[in-house]
Amino acid sequence: MGSVLFQVFTLDFDLSEKPVILPTPLREVPLAALDLEDHTFVFSPPGDLSRLQDSLKEVGLLNPPWLRAVAGERFQAVAGFKRLAAATRLGWKEITARILPPEASNTQCLLVCLYDNAFTREFGILEQALLASRLLEHWNREQVIEKFLPCLGLAPSGTILERLLALASLEEPLRQLAARGHLALSAAALLAAWDRADREAAAPFLEKLPLSQSKQEEFLEGLDLLARREGVRPAVILSREEFQLILQEDRGAPRVRAAALRLLLQNLVSPRFSAALEAFQAGLQRQGLRHHPRVRLQPPPALEGPDFHLEIKFRDAGELQKILEDLIRLAQEEDFTALTRI
């Protein structure tokens, strides 16, 4: 072993407790003395370590990981798990680390883990959820909201905390969907209220189809409404052939199938609305306006309200005059008048 260096590390946090001041010696630790299967303070998947491995090979270890001494000459990873994993893959035998004493509490170690990352990078959504859940084991709800959510890069909001806890409560496959950007935080909160079988049935649609946050919410809320209306579980509806066909890759590109899913669910949830919208689109087609390159006519939002929206593109006054003349002519036709009565 090399010589032991000592550093004082202060966790100055404005809570009722005194600041935690821990002697943190820097020393060379055999990687064989680490249990990398202990994920007590691991809040993110290892992911691709190739860039980190390249960094370690090129410039060495810039930021030593934090370890807690445990029984004998064994150590527990507190912060820097990816650095430890990358060094192990490179075949390193030892690594320089900051050592916390065995008497360092889980609360103190959790703060070290949080602050080691909080000001050097952004937390992923799954890391935020798991950290928030763990922090609640040591501090009350108000402290987590006001003091810790900003450290996680989030606004101090009770709603955000509840959504984070909802994500943390989900099964691992759904957590990983969130980590990969396929499950929005608001959608995770909706799924948390469902039974596990229903969540598992919805997961392939969230994984395979490109749905934005608002479209995920629309999908889950519409499915829930339809299930309650029919008196069945969401999984029963999603098992139907018309839904399962959408998951098949030979049915078109992901965006095409995502649009087909929205249309199918819209037709089932609001058949009158869908029929009226289809009639409106058919009317536009008859008038030559459905795919007009310079004119776009939209109905009132949700087909409610009196106001239509007309958008015109033109290059010069002559083109504008021609478009307006065509629109005036169309406006005098009965078919156009019927279009505005939908």
C-alpha positions in Angstrom: 0.0 0.0 0.0 1.1 3.6 -0.6 1.3 6.3 2.0 -2.0 7.5 3.4 -3.0 11.1 2.8 -5.8 12.8 4.8 -8.3 15.3 3.6 -11.1 16.9 5.6 -14.4 16.9 3.7 -17.2 19.0 5.1 -20.9 18.4 4.2 -22.3 21.7 5.3 -26.1 21.3 4.9 -28.6 23.6 6.5 -30.5 21.1 8.5 -31.2 20.6 12.2 -28.1 18.3 12.4 -24.6 19.6 12.8 -22.5 19.6 9.6 -20.9 16.2 9.0 -17.1 16.5 9.2 -15.3 13.3 8.2 -11.6 12.6 7.9 -11.1 11.2 4.5 -7.7 9.6 3.9 -6.6 9.0 0.3 -5.0 5.6 -0.1 -4.4 2.9 -2.7 -7.0 0.1 -2.4 -6.9 -3.3 -4.0 -9.8 -3.6 -6.3 -10.1 -7.2 -5.2 -11.1 -5.8 -1.7 -14.2 -4.2 -3.2 -17.6 -5.9 -3.5 -18.9 -4.5 -6.8 -22.1 -6.5 -6.4 -23.0 -4.2 -3.5 -25.2 -1.5 -5.0 -26.3 0.2 -1.8 -25.2 3.6 -3.2 -25.6 2.9 -6.9 -28.4 4.8 -8.5 -27.8 4.4 -12.2 -26.9 1.6 -14.6 -23.3 1.2 -15.6 -24.1 1.9 -19.2 -21.3 2.2 -21.8 -18.0 2.6 -19.9 -15.8 2.8 -23.0 -15.3 6.6 -22.9 -14.5 6.4 -19.2 -12.1 3.6 -19.8 -10.4 5.7 -22.5 -10.1 8.6 -20.1 -8.5 6.4 -17.4 -6.0 5.1 -20.0 -5.1 8.5 -21.3 -4.9 10.7 -18.2 -5.5 8.4 -15.3 -7.9 8.9 -12.4 -8.9 12.6 -12.1 -11.5 12.2 -9.3 -10.9 9.4 -6.8 -14.0 7.4 -5.8 -15.3 7.3 -2.3 -15.3 4.1 -0.3 -16.4 3.1 3.2 -14.2 0.8 5.2 -16.1 -2.3 6.4 -15.1 -5.5 8.1 -11.4 -6.4 7.8 -9.7 -5.0 4.8 -12.9 -4.8 2.8 -14.5 -1.7 1.3 -17.9 -0.6 0.1 -18.4 1.7 -2.9 -20.1 5.0 -1.9 -19.5 7.2 -4.9 -17.7 6.7 -8.2 -19.0 3.2 -8.9 -18.6 3.7 -12.7 -14.9 4.7 -12.1 -14.4 1.5 -10.1 -16.1 -0.7 -12.8 -14.1 0.9 -15.6 -10.8 0.4 -13.7 -11.7 -3.2 -13.1 -12.4 -3.8 -16.8 -9.0 -2.3 -17.6 -7.4 -4.8 -15.3 -6.2 -2.4 -12.7 -5.1 -4.0 -9.5 -5.4 -1.0 -7.2 -7.1 2.4 -7.3 -6.7 5.6 -5.3 -9.8 6.3 -3.3 -11.1 8.5 -0.5 -11.8 6.3 2.5 -14.7 6.9 4.9 -14.4 5.2 8.3 -16.6 2.3 9.3 -18.6 4.5 11.7 -19.7 6.7 8.8 -23.5 6.4 8.7 -25.6 5.5 5.7 -27.0 9.1 6.0 -23.5 10.5 5.7 -22.6 8.2 2.9 -25.7 9.1 1.0 -24.8 12.8 1.2 -21.3 12.0 -0.1 -22.8 10.1 -3.0 -25.2 13.0 -3.8 -22.7 15.8 -3.6 -20.0 13.9 -5.5 -22.3 14.0 -8.5 -24.6 17.0 -8.0 -22.2 19.7 -9.2 -20.3 17.9 -11.9 -23.1 16.5 -14.1 -26.8 16.2 -14.6 -28.7 13.4 -13.0 -30.8 11.2 -15.2 -34.5 10.8 -14.5 -34.1 7.4 -12.9 -31.2 8.6 -10.7 -33.4 11.4 -9.5 -36.2 9.1 -8.7 -34.1 6.5 -6.8 -32.2 9.2 -4.9 -35.4 11.0 -3.9 -36.8 7.7 -2.6 -33.7 7.0 -0.6 -33.4 10.5 0.8 -36.9 10.1 2.2 -35.6 7.3 4.4 -33.4 9.9 6.2 -35.2 13.2 5.9 -38.8 14.3 5.9 -40.9 15.2 2.9 -40.5 19.0 3.3 -36.7 18.8 3.6 -36.4 16.6 0.6 -38.5 19.0 -1.5 -36.9 22.2 -0.4 -33.3 21.1 0.2 -32.6 18.1 -2.0 -34.7 18.4 -5.2 -32.7 21.5 -6.3 -29.5 19.4 -5.7 -31.0 16.9 -8.2 -31.6 19.7 -10.7 -35.4 19.9 -10.1 -37.8 22.6 -8.9 -38.8 22.2 -5.2 -42.2 20.8 -6.0 -44.4 18.3 -4.1 -45.9 17.1 -7.4 -42.4 16.4 -8.8 -41.5 14.5 -5.7 -44.6 12.3 -5.9 -43.9 11.6 -9.6 -40.3 10.6 -8.7 -41.6 8.2 -6.0 -44.0 6.8 -8.5 -41.2 6.0 -11.0 -39.1 4.6 -8.2 -41.9 2.2 -7.3 -42.2 0.7 -10.8 -40.7 -2.6 -12.0 -37.1 -2.6 -13.3 -38.1 -2.9 -17.0 -40.2 0.3 -16.7 -37.5 2.1 -14.8 -35.1 1.3 -17.6 -37.6 2.6 -20.1 -37.5 5.9 -18.2 -33.7 5.9 -18.1 -33.6 5.5 -21.9 -36.0 8.3 -22.4 -39.0 6.2 -23.4 -41.1 6.9 -20.3 -41.9 10.4 -19.1 -42.2 11.2 -15.4 -45.8 12.1 -15.7 -46.6 8.9 -17.5 -44.7 6.9 -14.9 -47.0 8.4 -12.3 -50.1 7.3 -14.3 -48.7 3.8 -14.6 -48.0 3.5 -10.9 -51.7 3.6 -10.2 -52.3 0.5 -12.4 -51.9 -3.1 -11.6 -48.6 -4.8 -12.6 -50.2 -6.8 -15.4 -51.7 -3.6 -16.9 -48.3 -1.9 -16.7 -46.6 -4.8 -18.4 -49.2 -4.8 -21.2 -48.5 -1.1 -21.9 -44.7 -1.3 -21.8 -44.2 -2.6 -25.4 -46.2 0.4 -26.8 -44.1 2.9 -24.8 -40.9 1.1 -25.8 -41.4 0.6 -29.5 -43.4 3.7 -30.5 -42.1 7.3 -30.4 -44.5 8.9 -28.1 -43.8 12.3 -26.6 -44.7 13.1 -23.0 -48.1 14.5 -23.9 -48.8 11.6 -26.3 -47.8 9.1 -23.5 -50.3 10.8 -21.2 -53.0 10.8 -23.9 -52.4 7.1 -24.5 -52.5 6.0 -20.9 -55.4 8.3 -19.9 -57.5 7.3 -23.0 -56.8 3.6 -22.3 -57.8 4.0 -18.7 -61.0 5.8 -19.6 -61.9 3.1 -22.2 -61.1 0.3 -19.7 -63.3 1.8 -17.0 -66.1 2.4 -19.6 -66.0 -1.2 -20.7 -65.5 -2.6 -17.2 -62.3 -4.4 -18.1 -58.6 -4.0 -17.3 -56.3 -2.0 -19.7 -54.4 -5.2 -20.4 -57.5 -6.8 -21.9 -57.9 -3.9 -24.3 -54.3 -4.0 -25.3 -54.4 -7.7 -25.9 -56.9 -7.2 -28.8 -55.7 -7.9 -32.3 -56.1 -4.3 -33.5 -53.7 -3.1 -30.8 -51.2 -6.0 -31.2 -51.0 -5.5 -34.9 -49.6 -2.0 -34.3 -46.6 -3.4 -32.5 -45.6 -5.4 -35.6 -42.7 -3.8 -37.3 -43.9 -4.8 -40.8 -46.9 -2.5 -40.2 -44.8 0.6 -41.0 -42.3 2.9 -39.5 -42.5 3.6 -35.7 -43.9 7.1 -36.3 -46.6 5.7 -38.6 -47.6 3.1 -36.1 -47.6 5.6 -33.3 -50.1 7.7 -35.3 -52.2 4.6 -35.9 -52.3 3.9 -32.2 -53.5 7.4 -31.4 -56.2 7.2 -34.1 -57.4 3.8 -33.0 -57.7 4.9 -29.4 -59.3 8.1 -30.3 -61.9 6.3 -32.4 -62.7 4.0 -29.5 -62.7 6.6 -26.8 -64.5 9.3 -28.7 -66.3 7.8 -31.7 -68.5 10.9 -32.3 -65.5 13.2 -32.2 -63.6 10.9 -34.6 -66.5 10.7 -37.0 -66.8 14.5 -37.0 -63.1 15.0 -37.5 -63.1 12.5 -40.4 -66.1 14.3 -42.0 -64.2 17.6 -41.7 -61.1 16.1 -43.4 -63.3 14.6 -46.1 -64.8 18.1 -46.7 -61.3 19.6 -47.0 -60.5 16.9 -49.5 -63.5 17.7 -51.7 -62.6 21.4 -51.6 -59.0 20.7 -52.5 -57.8 22.1 -49.2 -56.6 19.0 -47.3 -53.1 19.0 -48.6 -53.0 22.5 -50.1 -49.4 23.7 -50.2 -50.3 27.3 -49.4 -53.5 27.2 -47.3 -54.2 25.3 -44.1 -57.7 25.3 -42.5 -58.1 23.9 -39.0 -61.3 23.3 -37.1 -61.9 24.7 -33.6 -59.8 22.9 -30.9 -61.6 19.6 -30.0 -64.3 20.7 -32.4 -65.6 23.0 -29.7 -66.0 26.7 -30.0 -66.9 28.9 -33.0 -63.5 29.8 -34.4 -61.7 28.1 -37.2 -58.1 28.8 -37.9 -56.9 29.8 -41.4 -53.2 29.9 -42.3 -52.0 31.3 -45.7 -48.5 31.3 -47.1 -47.7 33.6 -50.1 -44.7 35.1 -51.8 -46.1 38.3 -53.1 -49.2 40.4 -53.4 -50.2 38.7 -56.6 -50.2 35.3 -55.1 -52.0 36.5 -52.0 -54.8 38.0 -54.2 -55.1 34.8 -56.2 -55.4 32.7 -53.0 -58.0 35.1 -51.5 -60.1 35.0 -54.7 -60.1 31.2 -54.6 -61.1 31.2 -50.9 -63.9 33.7 -51.6 -65.2 31.5 -54.3 -65.1 28.4 -52.1 -66.8 30.3 -49.2 -69.8 30.8 -51.5 -70.3 27.2 -52.1 -72.8 25.1 -50.0 -70.2 22.4 -49.4 -67.9 24.9 -47.7 -70.7 26.2 -45.6 -71.5 22.7 -44.5 -67.9 22.2 -43.6 -68.0 25.0 -41.1 -71.1 23.5 -39.4 -69.3 20.4 -38.2 
